[in-house]
Amino acid sequence: MQAKTADMLAESRRLRGTLETSEARSGLVQQFLQQYQLSHDEVYALKVCWESLQSCVSIGEMRAAEACF
């Protein structure tokens, strides 16, 4: 009986550690999404800018411009 109780306690500690790790990772993901993801307006502005750039330059100039990104 004591062996089973000890095993259950050890498993409980292990699972608690796993849960804490998972919660910490979840917090980091949430922080990333809030701080570093572009808004829809920012994505749209980048697409418009890129399309304008592509229509204004030749293929060779475009390759040079792509190297900057």
C-alpha positions as CSV (number, residue, x, y, z in Angstrom):
1,M,0.0,0.0,0.0
2,Q,2.8,2.4,0.9
3,A,4.6,1.6,-2.4
4,K,1.4,2.5,-4.4
5,T,1.0,5.7,-2.4
6,A,4.6,6.7,-3.0
7,D,4.2,5.9,-6.7
8,M,1.1,8.1,-6.9
9,L,2.8,10.9,-5.1
10,A,5.8,10.7,-7.4
11,E,3.5,10.7,-10.4
12,S,1.5,13.6,-9.0
13,R,4.8,15.6,-8.6
14,R,5.9,14.7,-12.1
15,L,2.5,15.8,-13.6
16,R,2.5,19.0,-11.6
17,G,5.9,19.8,-13.1
18,T,4.7,19.0,-16.5
19,L,1.6,21.2,-16.0
20,E,3.8,24.1,-14.8
21,T,6.1,23.8,-17.8
22,S,3.0,23.7,-20.1
23,E,1.5,26.8,-18.4
24,A,4.8,28.7,-18.7
25,R,5.1,27.8,-22.5
26,S,1.5,28.9,-23.0
27,G,2.3,32.2,-21.3
28,L,5.3,32.7,-23.7
29,V,3.1,32.0,-26.7
30,Q,0.5,34.5,-25.6
31,Q,3.2,37.1,-25.0
32,F,4.6,36.5,-28.5
33,L,1.2,36.7,-30.1
34,Q,0.4,40.0,-28.3
35,Q,3.8,41.7,-28.9
36,Y,5.1,40.4,-32.2
37,Q,2.3,39.4,-34.5
38,L,1.3,41.9,-37.2
39,S,-2.1,43.3,-37.3
40,H,-4.3,42.8,-40.4
41,D,-3.7,46.4,-41.4
42,E,0.1,46.0,-41.1
43,V,0.0,42.8,-43.2
44,Y,-2.2,44.5,-45.8
45,A,0.2,47.5,-45.9
46,L,3.2,45.2,-46.4
47,K,1.4,43.4,-49.2
48,V,0.5,46.6,-51.0
49,C,4.1,47.9,-50.6
50,W,5.6,44.7,-51.9
51,E,3.2,44.6,-54.9
52,S,4.1,48.2,-55.7
53,L,7.8,47.4,-55.5
54,Q,7.4,44.4,-57.8
55,S,5.6,46.5,-60.4
56,C,8.1,49.3,-60.3
57,V,11.4,47.4,-60.8
58,S,12.9,45.0,-63.2
59,I,13.6,41.4,-62.4
60,G,17.2,42.1,-61.6
61,E,16.4,45.0,-59.4
62,M,13.7,43.0,-57.7
63,R,16.2,40.3,-56.8
64,A,18.5,42.9,-55.3
65,A,15.5,44.3,-53.4
66,E,14.5,40.8,-52.1
67,A,18.0,40.4,-50.7
68,C,17.3,43.4,-48.5
69,F,14.3,41.6,-47.0
